[in-house]
Structure formats: structure tokens, C-alpha cells
Amino acid sequence: MEHASLSFFDCNAFFGLSSGRSLAPIPTAEALLAEMDRGGVARALVWHIAQHDASPQVGNRLLAEAIGPYPRLTGCWTVLPNQAREFPPPPELFRQMAAARVQALRVFPNAHRFLLNRVSLGDLLAAMVERRVPLFLSVRRGCDWQQIYALLAEFPSLVCVVCDHGPWGADRQFRPLLERYGNVYVDTSQYLLDGGIEAFVADYGPARLLFGSGFPESYFGTLILTLRHSQISADAKSAIAGRNLARLLAEAEL
């Protein structure tokens, strides 16, 4: 009966029509919510594919407009280096995030052609550290491990969630980060390693693993099933399913 009590809060889902190939696009927030209901996901931290494919400014606006009527959806915007004044300064950006129910940020340095470091993004990253605003980094979408290691060496207190890290088990990549940096978290999307969740929890506890699907490029059900049937305690499952993400977002000071 422990499974019935799990409330899933997905940290890594998106919607919108991609400019590239997509096997099963989810065009709207309404369509995403319908799939969440079908899959058994209560809430989601979401982004819009236009934030990657078109421009962060356009995608951020589309996201805010789409999720406005739906309190089950919380936003995750995308940012760029601001030397060209494409974004407001950090205090105003955070104010706009709070008004739009956006509680985290993403970057796509390779797709958007910038270096993810103190020189490019130092003012914003320093403000994110101070306010504990989470930064999501997608290995699948062009933020490689060398970039992540270099970023955390410069900002060791940054709240950072590494997602989309692949189905074969990237433990040799993310475990050193977990051991050195106390605010690094990992999501479950594509983490289908046999015994992976159990080994993670045994070594680090459940608090630094977040349920994330990568939907619609991965199915909600695959990751839900993996967590439900993992050989860990009911309390650990509940933490990973949703409590950990809820705590991270609540700690952000916008």
C-alpha cells in the first residue's frame, strides 16, 4: 500500500512544438496536464521547448503565458549572458520570475553559443548562489560534464540539478560532484541502471535525488515504475518522488 501515498512532482518536463524531430510532441500546457493525469504525476516544474529552439526570451514568455492558469505547473526559465542587455539585472529578473510563478533557471550553453563560467554569467550566478535559486543543467541538451565540473569549481555553493544524464548510469561522472559539492542534485530521467537508485540512496541518502521524467522524450510511467519498485524505504521513495523538489523550490528567495 506504500505506493498509493506517493505524490510525484516532476522536475524535468517540457512542452511545445520542437523545430527538430520529435516523436510525440506535447504542444500545449493543457496537453501536458492531460498526460500527467494519465501517468499519475501531480505537479511538474516545466519549460517550453522554444526556450532552447527559438530564443530564451520568446520561450520564457510563452511558458509564463501557458502555465498562468494552471497552479500544478511551475516554471523554469532559460537565461543567457547579459553583456548585450538581453535580460534585466538579477533583482528584476527574480521579481519577474516570482510574478510568473517561475522558481528555477536553465542554461543551454552549447546551443546558445556561450561559455558557462564566471566571466560570462558571474553576476547572475553569484545572485543565484545567494538566493539559492536552482540551476538545471541538461547533459542531453549540450551541457557536458567538463562544463559542469568547471562551473562548480567556480561556484561551489550553487544549487545545481544535473538532468538527462543517460540510461547507462553516469555515476562515475556525478558521484564526485555529489561528494565535493553539497548543493548538487541529480534527477532520475533515463537513470535506468539496475540497482542504481538503491546504490545512490545507500551512499548519499535520498535527499539529493529528484524525480524527473524528461517527458515527452521519456515516459512518465517508466520512471514512476522504477521508483515505485526500488528496494528503498517508503519515506525515501516519497522524498525522491516530490518532497525534495518542493523543498528546493521553497528555499529559493525570489
Secondary structure, DSSP 4 states (H G I P E B T S, - for coil): -GGGG---EEEEEEES--SS--SS---SHHHHHHHHHHHT--EEEEEETHHHHT-HHHHHHHHHHHHTT-TTEEEEEE----TT--S--HHHHHHHHHHTTEEEEEE-TTTTT---SHHHHHHHHHHHHHHT--EEEETTTT--HHHHHHHHHH-TT--EEEE---TT--HHHHHHHHHH-TTEEEE-TT---TTHHHHHHHHH-STTEE----BTSS-HHHHHHHHHTSSS-HHHHHIIIIIHHHHHHHH---
